[in-house]
Amino acid sequence: MARESYILANWKMNTTLSEAMVLVSGVLRKTEDLEKVNIVFFPPYIWLVPIKEQYRHAALGAQNVWWHPSGPYTGEIAVNMLKGIAKYVIVGHSERRSIFGEDDATVNAKLHAVLDAHLVPVLAIGEEAPLKIEHLSDAEIERHVASSRLGKALDGSTRGLTNNEWGKLIIAYEPVWAIGTGRNATGSYSANVIRALRRIIAKKTNKDIATEIPILYGGSVTRHSAAEFADQSTIDGVLVGGASLKVADFSAIAEAFAEAQKRRDKKNEIS
């Protein structure tokens, strides 16, 4: 059975309340008929409650979380504060790692807290520079990925997870060198890296989990580049930054994945 796609809108530190409402309303209207595509909004914390109250059926997520249930942590949000409001939480985004100094141990603590709260973590991992994997075999690509910062982040961030917990993750592969630069990795490059990640995950868990876990691409995705990633069967969606702030652009990205799903379903019916 084909995996469904996840199209995640990471607004980062953007939008006023009125802009947030217009964005959600517009995207929901334009994407309401799309099948097998899960749209999730990650607004700034302050807009989660008003969006939830206005659009009860909108899927919401938090951009970050702290792992302690309460305490003297000025400016932080605990997982239990999100219950009933947000279902998803981004953990380990490259900006949290690079700007705020979060290491794999911190990300791992947050990941466990999100899972313990029965929320869905979106674990972001990536590499700082393009991997030299052109013309390499699958086994060679796997070794390159495993030994890179990407592979080490996967290992350190998921330490201590049970197979059952692995099965509840969404992973966002974000090449750091592409985020905010206007450059994105090619669809084939990303697909090769993600296939290697699945093989690495299979060794940590089992083949079924590695096959079923949603792995998304995140790195300067635009309405023009979306189809390139949607056409890769091993890529299950995208984590979108700047383009998620425009109704038309973000909706077009979601449509690209819905169309790719239709083509795959039709192909499977024929075969």
C-alpha positions as CSV (number, residue, x, y, z in Angstrom):
1,M,0.0,0.0,0.0
2,A,1.4,3.4,-1.0
3,R,2.3,5.8,1.8
4,E,0.3,9.0,2.1
5,S,2.1,12.3,1.6
6,Y,2.7,15.0,4.3
7,I,2.9,18.6,3.3
8,L,4.1,20.6,6.3
9,A,4.0,24.4,6.5
10,N,6.7,25.7,8.8
11,W,6.0,29.4,9.1
12,K,8.9,30.0,11.4
13,M,8.8,33.5,13.0
14,N,6.4,35.0,10.5
15,T,2.8,36.2,10.2
16,T,0.5,38.4,12.2
17,L,-2.7,36.9,13.5
18,S,-4.7,38.2,10.5
19,E,-2.1,36.9,8.1
20,A,-2.2,33.5,9.8
21,M,-5.9,33.3,9.5
22,V,-5.9,34.2,5.8
23,L,-3.2,31.6,5.1
24,V,-5.0,28.8,6.8
25,S,-8.3,29.7,5.2
26,G,-6.9,30.0,1.8
27,V,-4.9,26.8,1.9
28,L,-7.7,24.7,3.3
29,R,-10.0,26.0,0.6
30,K,-7.6,25.2,-2.2
31,T,-6.6,21.8,-1.0
32,E,-9.9,20.5,0.4
33,D,-10.4,18.0,-2.5
34,L,-6.9,16.6,-2.5
35,E,-6.6,12.9,-1.6
36,K,-3.9,11.1,0.3
37,V,-2.2,14.4,1.2
38,N,-2.0,15.5,4.8
39,I,-1.6,19.3,5.3
40,V,-0.1,20.4,8.6
41,F,0.4,24.0,9.7
42,F,3.2,24.9,12.1
43,P,2.5,28.6,13.0
44,P,4.2,30.5,15.8
45,Y,3.0,29.3,19.2
46,I,0.9,32.3,19.8
47,W,-1.4,31.6,16.8
48,L,-2.0,27.9,17.6
49,V,-5.1,28.5,19.8
50,P,-6.9,31.1,17.7
51,I,-6.3,28.9,14.6
52,K,-7.6,25.8,16.4
53,E,-10.7,27.7,17.6
54,Q,-11.5,29.0,14.1
55,Y,-10.6,26.0,12.1
56,R,-11.3,22.9,14.2
57,H,-10.4,20.5,11.3
58,A,-7.0,22.0,10.5
59,A,-4.0,19.8,11.5
60,L,-1.6,21.8,13.6
61,G,1.9,21.4,14.9
62,A,4.4,23.2,17.1
63,Q,7.8,24.4,15.7
64,N,9.6,23.4,18.9
65,V,9.1,22.1,22.5
66,W,11.0,21.7,25.7
67,W,11.3,18.2,27.3
68,H,10.6,19.1,31.0
69,P,6.9,19.0,31.9
70,S,7.1,22.3,33.8
71,G,9.6,24.5,35.7
72,P,11.7,27.6,35.5
73,Y,12.3,27.6,31.7
74,T,11.4,31.1,30.6
75,G,10.0,31.2,27.1
76,E,9.6,27.5,26.6
77,I,6.6,25.3,25.9
78,A,6.0,21.8,27.4
79,V,4.5,19.0,25.5
80,N,1.5,18.7,27.8
81,M,0.6,22.4,27.0
82,L,0.1,21.3,23.4
83,K,-2.4,18.5,24.0
84,G,-5.7,19.1,22.4
85,I,-4.3,21.9,20.3
86,A,-1.4,20.5,18.2
87,K,-0.8,16.9,17.1
88,Y,2.7,17.3,15.6
89,V,6.0,18.8,16.8
90,I,9.1,19.6,14.9
91,V,12.2,18.4,16.7
92,G,15.8,19.1,15.7
93,H,15.3,21.6,12.9
94,S,18.6,22.8,11.5
95,E,17.9,26.4,12.7
96,R,17.4,25.1,16.3
97,R,20.7,23.2,16.0
98,S,22.8,26.0,14.4
99,I,21.3,29.2,15.9
100,F,20.2,27.9,19.4
101,G,23.0,25.3,19.8
102,E,20.8,22.2,20.2
103,D,22.9,19.0,20.0
104,D,21.8,15.5,19.4
105,A,21.3,14.8,23.1
106,T,18.9,17.7,23.4
107,V,17.0,16.6,20.3
108,N,16.8,13.1,21.7
109,A,15.4,14.3,25.0
110,K,12.8,16.4,23.2
111,L,11.9,13.4,20.9
112,H,11.3,11.1,23.9
113,A,9.1,13.8,25.5
114,V,7.0,14.2,22.4
115,L,6.5,10.5,22.1
116,D,5.7,10.1,25.8
117,A,3.0,12.7,25.3
118,H,1.5,10.7,22.4
119,L,2.2,13.5,19.9
120,V,3.8,12.9,16.5
121,P,7.4,14.1,16.3
122,V,8.8,15.4,13.0
123,L,12.5,14.7,13.4
124,A,14.6,16.9,11.2
125,I,18.1,15.8,10.3
126,G,20.5,16.9,7.6
127,E,24.0,17.4,6.3
128,E,26.0,20.7,6.0
129,A,27.4,20.1,2.5
130,P,26.3,18.0,-0.4
131,L,27.5,14.4,-0.2
132,K,29.6,13.1,-3.0
133,I,27.5,10.2,-4.0
134,E,27.3,10.5,-7.8
135,H,27.9,7.2,-9.6
136,L,28.2,5.3,-6.4
137,S,26.4,2.0,-5.6
138,D,23.6,1.8,-3.1
139,A,25.9,0.2,-0.6
140,E,28.5,3.0,-1.1
141,I,25.9,5.7,-0.7
142,E,24.7,4.0,2.5
143,R,28.2,4.1,3.9
144,H,28.6,7.8,3.0
145,V,25.3,8.7,4.6
146,A,26.0,6.7,7.7
147,S,29.4,8.3,8.3
148,S,28.2,11.9,7.5
149,R,26.7,14.4,9.9
150,L,23.3,13.3,8.6
151,G,23.9,9.7,9.7
152,K,25.3,10.7,13.0
153,A,22.3,13.0,13.7
154,L,19.9,10.1,12.9
155,D,21.9,7.9,15.3
156,G,22.2,10.4,18.2
157,S,18.7,11.9,17.9
158,T,17.0,8.5,18.0
159,R,19.0,6.8,20.8
160,G,16.9,4.7,23.0
161,L,13.8,4.4,20.8
162,T,11.8,1.2,20.7
163,N,10.6,-0.3,17.4
164,N,7.1,0.8,18.4
165,E,8.3,4.4,18.9
166,W,10.2,4.4,15.6
167,G,7.0,3.5,13.9
168,K,5.4,6.8,15.2
169,L,8.0,9.1,13.7
170,I,8.0,11.3,10.7
171,I,11.5,12.2,9.5
172,A,12.3,15.3,7.6
173,Y,15.6,15.1,5.6
174,E,16.8,18.7,5.3
175,P,20.1,19.3,3.5
176,V,21.3,22.3,5.5
177,W,23.2,23.7,2.5
178,A,19.9,24.2,0.7
179,I,17.8,25.8,3.5
180,G,17.2,29.5,3.0
181,T,19.7,29.6,0.1
182,G,17.3,29.2,-2.8
183,R,19.2,26.1,-3.7
184,N,17.6,22.7,-3.4
185,A,19.0,19.2,-3.8
186,T,17.8,17.5,-6.9
187,G,15.0,14.9,-6.7
188,S,17.3,12.1,-7.6
189,Y,20.0,13.1,-5.1
190,S,17.4,13.4,-2.3
191,A,15.8,10.0,-3.3
192,N,19.2,8.3,-3.1
193,V,19.9,9.8,0.3
194,I,16.5,8.8,1.6
195,R,16.8,5.3,0.3
196,A,20.0,5.0,2.2
197,L,18.3,6.4,5.3
198,R,15.7,3.7,4.9
199,R,18.3,1.0,4.7
200,I,20.0,2.4,7.8
201,I,16.7,2.5,9.7
202,A,16.0,-1.1,8.7
203,K,19.2,-2.2,10.4
204,K,18.2,-0.3,13.5
205,T,14.6,-1.6,13.5
206,N,13.3,-3.9,10.7
207,K,12.4,-3.7,7.1
208,D,8.6,-3.1,7.7
209,I,9.3,0.0,9.8
210,A,11.9,1.3,7.4
211,T,9.5,0.9,4.5
212,E,6.5,2.5,6.2
213,I,8.1,5.5,8.0
214,P,7.3,8.7,6.3
215,I,10.5,10.5,5.2
216,L,10.1,14.0,3.8
217,Y,12.3,16.4,1.9
218,G,12.9,19.9,3.3
219,G,15.2,22.5,1.7
220,S,13.9,25.5,-0.2
221,V,11.0,23.7,-1.9
222,T,9.1,25.9,-4.3
223,R,5.9,25.4,-6.4
224,H,8.3,24.9,-9.4
225,S,10.5,22.3,-7.8
226,A,7.8,20.3,-6.0
227,A,7.0,17.9,-8.8
228,E,10.6,16.8,-9.0
229,F,10.4,15.5,-5.4
230,A,6.8,14.3,-5.7
231,D,7.8,12.0,-8.5
232,Q,10.2,10.1,-6.3
233,S,8.3,7.2,-4.8
234,T,10.6,7.1,-1.7
235,I,9.9,10.8,-0.8
236,D,6.7,11.1,1.2
237,G,6.2,14.8,1.2
238,V,7.9,18.1,2.0
239,L,8.7,20.4,4.9
240,V,8.1,23.8,3.4
241,G,9.5,27.1,4.7
242,G,9.2,30.3,2.7
243,A,6.7,29.0,0.1
244,S,4.4,28.0,2.9
245,L,3.7,31.7,3.5
246,K,1.9,32.1,0.2
247,V,-1.4,30.4,-0.3
248,A,-1.0,29.8,-4.1
249,D,2.6,28.5,-3.8
250,F,1.9,26.1,-0.9
251,S,-1.3,24.8,-2.4
252,A,0.5,24.1,-5.7
253,I,3.1,22.1,-3.8
254,A,0.4,20.0,-2.2
255,E,-1.3,19.6,-5.6
256,A,2.0,18.3,-7.1
257,F,2.1,15.5,-4.5
258,A,-1.6,14.7,-4.9
259,E,-1.1,14.3,-8.6
260,A,1.9,12.1,-8.1
261,Q,-0.1,9.9,-5.7
262,K,-2.8,9.5,-8.4
263,R,-0.2,8.4,-11.0
264,R,1.3,5.9,-8.6
265,D,-2.1,4.5,-7.7
266,K,-3.0,4.2,-11.4
267,K,0.2,2.4,-12.1
268,N,-0.3,0.0,-9.3
269,E,-3.9,-0.8,-10.5
270,I,-2.5,-1.6,-14.0
271,S,0.3,-3.8,-12.7
